[in-house]
Amino acid sequence: MAQRTDLRPIVKLRSTAGTGFTYVTRKNRRTTPDRLVLRKYDPVVRRHVEFKETR
């Protein structure tokens, strides 16, 4: 039986604005095998920027 962390690992999304702000989320490894890039709100710079997955 597959473990919970096998298919949906926990990933950190780090801001590309250089503020060091991160979001923590899960992703489906089967549907998105490459690294996530999402546009989310960074409260340090007070605007939406791209967040890239770090491991």
Buried (B, 14 or more C-beta within 10 A) or exposed (E): EEEEEEEBEEBBBBBEBEEEBBBEBEBEEEEEEEEBEEEEEBEEEEEEBBBEBEE
